[in-house]
Amino acid sequence: MQKIRVEYKYDNSVARIILDDGKANILDKIMMSELIELLTSFKNKNNLKLITFEGAGNNFSFGASVKEHTKDLAAEMIESFHKMFYTIIDLSIPTLSLISGQCLGGGFELPLVCNFIFADKTAKMGQPEILLGVFAPPASIILPLKIGNAKSDELLITGKIISAEEGKTIGLINEVFEDKQAMHTAVEEWIKKNILGKSASSLRFANKAARASFNFFMKKNLHYFTDLFVNELMETEDANEGINSFLEKRKPIWKNC
């Protein structure tokens, strides 16, 4: 089963990627593999000016697959997940996410890496990984860069879920709209006004320049967090307890080690 769809718009200058697994748009290894393959193919599309991401149905994504976070699968999962971010960075094509409904964990980290985020009032966003005894590697780099340590600490350490309005207030969201249809209509106009009239080549150079610091910190630190997650965190009892208790639908029993 294919878990993503892509549509090309405006003379193939905009790629619209839709996460669609028929349920909660979980970023599992199949969906991640499809995304990486598609994004990699964009290297040969010189006229591509913008990539947009959205979720089919009422939700953007419930997050990465918890089943694939278990100790024996974590290394493979996190390698594939992080490869998406490296691929997006290396493309330098501007990116935009449209968020409706639940947008959590790994499902929120995908919009976070984008240049622009638009949301409607149904959007609920956050990094609740800590509730499972783990942490969010990409978000641990991206959030401090985008909104500073005070607000990013609140999201990463407490697992707080925020509304679209709060996301805009703290600087994560560009604009908030009444509903999904209003968001799509407004974003189409935004693309026409701000993207289509520009050179695809120049947009990539501008994006690379604008994100020089962002890209540096992502490439420098994401490898470190991969090691921290796989070789240190997943060796603790509580990280495994958090994942297993979620899968077993019970309350975790922490041993604090």
N, C-alpha and C positions, 0 to 999 in steps of 0.2 A: 504493500500500500504506500503510495506516494503521500508524503506529509507536508509538502509545501507546494504552492502554486506561484507562478510568475506571469505577469502581464507586462508587455512593453507598450509605452504610451508616448505620445508627442514625437512621432517619427523615430521611435526606438531610443529616445534620449532619456527616458525615465523608466526604471525597472521597479515594478510594484510587486514586492514579495509578500505572500500571504501564508502565515502559519496555519495549517489546517489538518489536524489529525482526527477531526470529527468529534473531539471531546474537549479537553482542556488545553489543547495546543502545547503539550508537554515536550520540552526540548530533550528528547532521548537520543540515543546514538544514531538512530535512523534519520531523524530530522536534522541533527547536526551534520551528519555526513552529506545529506542532500543540500544543506545550506552551504557547506564548504565547497562542494563541487560546483554549485551554481555561482557563488561569489568568485571562485577561481576562474571561471569561464569569462567573467567580466573584464579580465585583464586584456582581452582581445577586442573589446568593444570600445573603440576610441571615441565614439560619439555619445557615450553614456554620461549624463550630467548629474544624475541623482538616483539613489537607491532608497526606496521606502519600505518599511516593515509594518505589518499590522497582523492582527489575529482574526481568523474567521469566527463568526458567531459573536457571542456577547463578551468574550474575554480575549485579552492579548495572549497571555500564557500564565499557567499556574506555576511554571518554573521548570527547572531541570528535573530529570527523573530521579526520584529518591531511591528507587530500586537499584539504580546504577551508582549510588553513592556508597554502597557497602564496601568493606575493606578490600575484597578481592577484585572489585570492578572500578574502584575509585581512580586508579592511575590512568586507565584507558579513558574513562569518562572525562576527567579533567584535562587530559591532553587534547581530546577532540574539541572540548568546549573552548579551551583557550586558543586553539587553532583558528576558530572563527574570528576572534578578536584580532589576531595577528594578520589574518587575511584582509579584514576590513581596513586596518591601519595601512597595510602595504598598498592597497588599491588607491587610496587617497581620493576616491570618489565621494562627494558629499552624501551624507546619509540622514534619513528622517524617519522617525517612528510616530505612528498614530495609535494612541492607547485608549482602549475601552475596557471596562470591567477589571478583573483580576490581572495584575501584572506583578508577579512575585518572584523573588529569588533569582535564579538564572534567567527567568523570563523578563525580569526588570533590568538585568545587566546588559541585555542586548540593546534596548533603547538607550541605556546610559552611555554606551559607546558612540551613539549617534551624535551628529552635529546639532540636530534639532529634534525636539520632542513636543508633540501636540497631544492633547488629551480631552476627553469629554468628561462630564460631571459624574459618570458612573465609575471612573477609574479609581482603583485602589492599588497603591504601589508600596513596595517595601522589600527589605532583605531579612526575612524571618529565619534564616539559616541557624542563628544562634539558638533558636527554640529546639532544634534537632541536635544541638551540641557541636555544630560545625560553624565555619565562617565562609564569607563570600569573597574569594580572591580578587576577581576583577573590580568589584564594587569597592573593595578596600583601598584600591588605588584611585578609581574614578571619582568616587563621592567627595573625598577631601579636596581633590583638584577642582571640582565643580562648585561645591557649596561650603568649603572650609571644614575644619575639624569639629567645631562645636555641633553643627547639625548632622554631619556624617557620623560622628560618634553616637549620636542619639539613634540613628537608623541602624547602624551596624552592631552596636552593643546591646540595644534593647529589643531589636527586631520589630520596632514600631511600624505600623502600616499607616500610610498617609493618603489623604484625598488629593485629587487633582488641584484643587484650590491651594492647599498647603504646598504642594509641589511647585506651583508657580510662585508662591510667596517666598520660598527659600531659594528660588533660582534654578530649579530643575526643569520646569516646564515653560515652554515659550508662550503658549496660549491655551486657554481652557474654553470649551464650547458646551452648549446646552445638551447636545446629544451626538450620536455617531454620525448621523446624516449631516448635521450642521458642520461638524468637524471636517468631514470629507469635502464638502462644498467649499469651505473656507481654505482648506489646504490646497485644493486645485487652483484657486485664485492666487494663493501665495506662491505656488510653483511657477505659474505663468508670469507673475510680477517679478520674482526674485531669482529664478533659475534659467528659464528657457532662453532668454535673450543673451545669455553669456556663453563664452567658449568652453567646451567640455575640457579641453586641455588646460586652459587657464584656471578653471575651477579646481582642478586637481592640484595645481601648483599653489593656489591660494589656500586650499585646505591643508596641504602639507606644511605651508609656512605658518598658518594660524594655529596649527596643532603641534608645532615642533616640541614644545615642552610636554604636552599631554602624551604624545607618541613616545618620547624619550622615557618618561616614567613608566609607561605601560610595558615597553620592551625591556627595560632594565629590571623591573620588579616582579613581573608576572611569573618569570621562571623561578624566582625565589619563593613566591607564594605557592607555586605548584609543589615544590619540595616540602615546604612547611605543612601543606595540607596532606600530601600523600605519605611522606616519610616520618612526620612527627604527630600531627593531629590524629591521623587514622590509626596510630599505635596506642592511643589512649583508650581506656575503657569507656569513658563517657561519650566520646564521638561515636563509637560503635553502638552503645546503648541508645543514644538519641535516634540514630537511623533505624535500628531494629525495633525500637518501641513504636516509632511511627508506622512502620510496615506491619507491625502486629496490632496496631490500633489500641495501644495502652499508654498509660502515663509512664514517662521514663523514671528510673530509679538511679539518681546520680551518685557516683562514688567519689566525685571530685578528683579524679585522677585519670 
